[in-house]
Amino acid sequence: MSIILILVLIIAVILGVPDIRRKLISRPAFKMFKRVLPPMSNTEREAMEAGDVWWDGELFSGQPDWFSLLKTKVPTFTAEEQAFIDGPLEELLAALDDFEINVHERDLPEAVWALIKKHRFFAMIIGKEYGGLDFSAAANSHIVSRIATRSLTAAVTIMVPNSLGPGELLTHYGTMEQKQYWLPGLAKGTEIPCFALTGPEAGSDAGSIPDTGVICKGEYNGEEVVGIRLNWSKRYITLAPVATVLGLAFKLYDPEHLIGEKDELGITCALIPTKHKGVEIGDRHYPLTQAFMNGTTYGKDVFIPIDWIIGGKKYAGKGWQMLMECLSAGRGISLPALATATGHNAQRFTGAYAFVRHQFGLPIGKFEGVQEAMGRIGGLNYSIESMRRLTVTALCEGYSPSVITAMTKYHMTEMGRQVMNDALDVHAGKGIQMGPLNYLASTYMGTPISITVEGANILTRNLMIFGQGATRCHPYVLAEMEAAANEDEEAGLRAFDHLLIKHIGFAAGNTCSAFWHGLTGARFANAPVSGETTKYYQQLSRMSRGLALCADVSMLTMGGDLKRKEMISARLGDVLSHLYMASAVLKRFEDDGRQVADLPFVHYALANHLHAIGVAFAGFFQNFPNRVVGGVLKFLVFPFGIRYQKPNDSYAQAISEAMMQPGVARERHTFLSYWKDDAEDVTGHMELAFVRMHELQDVYKRVQKAQKKGELNSNLLGNELADEALAKEVLNAEEAEQFRECEVLRMRAIAVDSFAKADVKQGKFSAKPI
Ligand SMILES: Cc1cc2nc3c(=O)[nH]c(=O)nc-3n(C[C@H](O)[C@H](O)[C@H](O)COP(=O)(O)OP(=O)(O)OC[C@H]3O[C@@H](n4cnc5c(N)ncnc54)[C@H](O)[C@@H]3O)c2cc1C
């Protein structure tokens, strides 16, 4: 006992007396920290420092403040936004025919371009003073998601000007002259923007673009001016084939020191009219059969005046920082909108189809195998919509949360991909035969586009989420890095010492709490609500402690190597992401007023996220480079093993039943999904058949029962079946007529397209339903 007391006293003296602590602990730790600090390029540093931390910081702290999350207000629409959603948006949606766009026109029809410009769909992020709509992130997300449920091509065309590109860069950094010159035209759609960063040699590693701009003197409008001689070759650029203004990223050099002392200024962004001499807009790409404009651009020794740099001379060399600061909209709104559309459509139409499509005498949604896939669709769609709302909430609160938007981009597009695969499996041949009757194929084909753009997903998961999250969301690491980078070594040490003592307390607290929660199954962890979801809050608090502990130990033991150990760090990123998604699900459940009908979806989603956290931790412990440390961490966080199970089958069954029921819950879960109130359109027809078959369920049941008993011939269909049912008095005359009409609807709902052989050869697709 006395030895322990002496030890405690020694530790107290070492930690409590600043001079001793600095000498024995802080100085050696400071030196080691400087040594293991990962080497960082300027572009990496700028990416790391860009943006804000929000709820991700709470999750990383080990002590998420659930009350503050639940208190955050759900964004609402202004009257103007709502009027736009009810008016111009519906008008545009009704005008879209995705098959026509992608197969025959291979472009948006003129009338659709005209509507987009007339209603200023390109101007959602442009200020009113320039003729823009100045919509919130919530309205932007709602509008683009809903368009994407109708046509991916239209959604991509509209989202690009409303995300990272000339409009956003001008709004944030443009000079007054640039704003006044460009923004009114961009708002009206008389100017069409594109933004060109990617080239053949620089994709994910966009900071390494080989495109150059050399500051020199040249002639512009008959006068000699200081300008830039540009050389570039870009590919994959969305809207480039129709752009009137090219946002161009290049590396800027000033060998003659015409604007300053530096030779190399770094990445710079300029705006160049595409009709400017020397600007070449090249050919179109054909991205997975989608007809949105995407292509190449190049230029050789093109001279532009220096004041075409966005923001003017003072922003020369600041391009990367500008891009990083503005990434959040694209990552947090646009690409997630495509995944949202997939989720809402998959849930709505798979539910309907699984009810109207009968095999073995039953709706296919009654078979357990199909229910498993439908459970995933509904469960994941609940997470997709929850994540969309929470991230949009952060954006509406004025944050530019870089880690959250990276998680949102990655996980929503991955969940979208899973949901789409499941929807296609359930629809089987109906999802495969392309034509106007196939409401899935185009989104299925286009799914990898959202996986790839704005940071391809493998890179986003492996490099960005935890790479940036560990330093940005950690309460001390970024400040410690800044202290280590301080040129005044003693001042740096003093700051570091101060942080270190807090960091040690933080790590000790997380270790004890993680172990305690592990031993007690988190029964004593805090939760802001009581009821069915209490246990999830407790488990998430516990996992938050586990994440904080494991992140600290990883950084301590691997230092700079952690950056290269992508498979280790990505798994911690997965833990953070699933904590975020689970939080989003819990918040949505509360915000929606704790709907009992949503409970199977909520349980499914939360079990799924906890299970994914368990899988990520299991891989992390198993592959931790130091086996002993990995084993100790596993014991501390999961003293009785990892016990998170996949969602119960009963939730999948309840979800699939709910998906096959028309009504309020279905409308709430799929409210972004557009269906045309017109029986000639496949979406309107599917709704009609689905609802009518529900209304006649009793009639169908009686016919099926009679068939089973052998009272009705089980080989008969449609009219013949109705005739026999009438003759044998299974149905009365009115019911037989209703049955007849409903069978026509059902047959059309399960129909696919066929085309004349000669037409297909000529690329003409005049569809005939079969
Ligand atoms: C349809 C479409 C539209 C686009 N629109 C535009 C646009 O308007 N403007 C624009 O500038 N660009 C645009 N892009 C470019 C897009 O942003 C890039 O394609 C994307 O960044 C990936 O580059 P890449 O295709 O060259 O892949 P690569 O960089 O060759 O990557 C290949 C694979 O390696 C992975 N990878 C690379 N480095 C790492 C790493 N360090 N760790 C882990 N994994 C890694 C990637 O995740 C990817 O899976 C568009 C692309 C497409 C397909």
Ligand as a Chemical Component Dictionary entry (heavy atoms), coordinates in Angstrom:
data_LIG
# 
_chem_comp.id                   LIG 
_chem_comp.type                 NON-POLYMER 
_chem_comp.pdbx_formal_charge   0 
_chem_comp.three_letter_code    LIG 
# 
loop_
_chem_comp_atom.comp_id 
_chem_comp_atom.atom_id 
_chem_comp_atom.alt_atom_id 
_chem_comp_atom.type_symbol 
_chem_comp_atom.charge 
_chem_comp_atom.model_Cartn_x 
_chem_comp_atom.model_Cartn_y 
_chem_comp_atom.model_Cartn_z 
_chem_comp_atom.pdbx_ordinal 
LIG C1  C1  C 0 -18.153 11.986 -64.732 1  
LIG C2  C2  C 0 -17.026 12.753 -64.135 2  
LIG C3  C3  C 0 -17.149 14.114 -63.956 3  
LIG C4  C4  C 0 -16.087 14.860 -63.455 4  
LIG N1  N1  N 0 -16.176 16.232 -63.398 5  
LIG C5  C5  C 0 -15.062 16.946 -63.102 6  
LIG C6  C6  C 0 -15.058 18.372 -63.210 7  
LIG O1  O1  O 0 -16.079 18.989 -63.540 8  
LIG N2  N2  N 0 -13.916 19.037 -62.949 9  
LIG C7  C7  C 0 -12.770 18.384 -62.580 10 
LIG O2  O2  O 0 -11.753 19.035 -62.387 11 
LIG N3  N3  N 0 -12.744 17.042 -62.444 12 
LIG C8  C8  C 0 -13.848 16.308 -62.695 13 
LIG N4  N4  N 0 -13.835 14.941 -62.581 14 
LIG C9  C9  C 0 -12.634 14.297 -62.101 15 
LIG C10 C10 C 0 -12.811 13.536 -60.816 16 
LIG O3  O3  O 0 -12.918 14.420 -59.756 17 
LIG C11 C11 C 0 -11.612 12.587 -60.785 18 
LIG O4  O4  O 0 -11.923 11.612 -61.723 19 
LIG C12 C12 C 0 -11.388 11.948 -59.514 20 
LIG O5  O5  O 0 -10.800 12.845 -58.675 21 
LIG C13 C13 C 0 -10.507 10.690 -59.634 22 
LIG O6  O6  O 0 -9.402  10.812 -60.463 23 
LIG P1  P1  P 0 -9.035  9.624  -61.498 24 
LIG O7  O7  O 0 -10.274 9.188  -62.175 25 
LIG O8  O8  O 0 -7.936  10.093 -62.356 26 
LIG O9  O9  O 0 -8.579  8.435  -60.575 27 
LIG P2  P2  P 0 -7.101  8.119  -60.028 28 
LIG O10 O10 O 0 -6.534  9.299  -59.371 29 
LIG O11 O11 O 0 -6.323  7.493  -61.128 30 
LIG O12 O12 O 0 -7.401  7.040  -58.909 31 
LIG C14 C14 C 0 -7.585  5.657  -59.204 32 
LIG C15 C15 C 0 -7.969  4.936  -57.914 33 
LIG O13 O13 O 0 -6.909  5.044  -56.969 34 
LIG C16 C16 C 0 -7.417  5.516  -55.726 35 
LIG N5  N5  N 0 -6.364  6.311  -55.069 36 
LIG C17 C17 C 0 -5.572  7.248  -55.615 37 
LIG N6  N6  N 0 -4.698  7.720  -54.684 38 
LIG C18 C18 C 0 -4.971  7.069  -53.533 39 
LIG C19 C19 C 0 -4.430  7.103  -52.203 40 
LIG N7  N7  N 0 -3.452  7.903  -51.858 41 
LIG N8  N8  N 0 -4.967  6.288  -51.277 42 
LIG C20 C20 C 0 -5.970  5.443  -51.595 43 
LIG N9  N9  N 0 -6.510  5.381  -52.819 44 
LIG C21 C21 C 0 -6.020  6.179  -53.782 45 
LIG C22 C22 C 0 -8.636  6.349  -56.084 46 
LIG O14 O14 O 0 -9.546  6.390  -54.991 47 
LIG C23 C23 C 0 -9.204  5.542  -57.247 48 
LIG O15 O15 O 0 -9.996  4.500  -56.755 49 
LIG C24 C24 C 0 -14.893 14.189 -63.061 50 
LIG C25 C25 C 0 -14.784 12.807 -63.224 51 
LIG C26 C26 C 0 -15.821 12.087 -63.766 52 
LIG C27 C27 C 0 -15.641 10.612 -63.926 53 
# 
loop_
_chem_comp_bond.comp_id 
_chem_comp_bond.atom_id_1 
_chem_comp_bond.atom_id_2 
_chem_comp_bond.value_order 
_chem_comp_bond.pdbx_ordinal 
LIG C1  C2  SING 1  
LIG C2  C3  SING 2  
LIG C2  C26 DOUB 3  
LIG C3  C4  DOUB 4  
LIG C4  N1  SING 5  
LIG C4  C24 SING 6  
LIG N1  C5  DOUB 7  
LIG C5  C6  SING 8  
LIG C5  C8  SING 9  
LIG C6  O1  DOUB 10 
LIG C6  N2  SING 11 
LIG N2  C7  SING 12 
LIG C7  O2  DOUB 13 
LIG C7  N3  SING 14 
LIG N3  C8  DOUB 15 
LIG C8  N4  SING 16 
LIG N4  C9  SING 17 
LIG N4  C24 SING 18 
LIG C9  C10 SING 19 
LIG C10 O3  SING 20 
LIG C10 C11 SING 21 
LIG C11 O4  SING 22 
LIG C11 C12 SING 23 
LIG C12 O5  SING 24 
LIG C12 C13 SING 25 
LIG C13 O6  SING 26 
LIG O6  P1  SING 27 
LIG P1  O7  DOUB 28 
LIG P1  O8  SING 29 
LIG P1  O9  SING 30 
LIG O9  P2  SING 31 
LIG P2  O10 DOUB 32 
LIG P2  O11 SING 33 
LIG P2  O12 SING 34 
LIG O12 C14 SING 35 
LIG C14 C15 SING 36 
LIG C15 O13 SING 37 
LIG C15 C23 SING 38 
LIG O13 C16 SING 39 
LIG C16 N5  SING 40 
LIG C16 C22 SING 41 
LIG N5  C17 SING 42 
LIG N5  C21 SING 43 
LIG C17 N6  DOUB 44 
LIG N6  C18 SING 45 
LIG C18 C19 SING 46 
LIG C18 C21 DOUB 47 
LIG C19 N7  SING 48 
LIG C19 N8  DOUB 49 
LIG N8  C20 SING 50 
LIG C20 N9  DOUB 51 
LIG N9  C21 SING 52 
LIG C22 O14 SING 53 
LIG C22 C23 SING 54 
LIG C23 O15 SING 55 
LIG C24 C25 DOUB 56 
LIG C25 C26 SING 57 
LIG C26 C27 SING 58 
# 
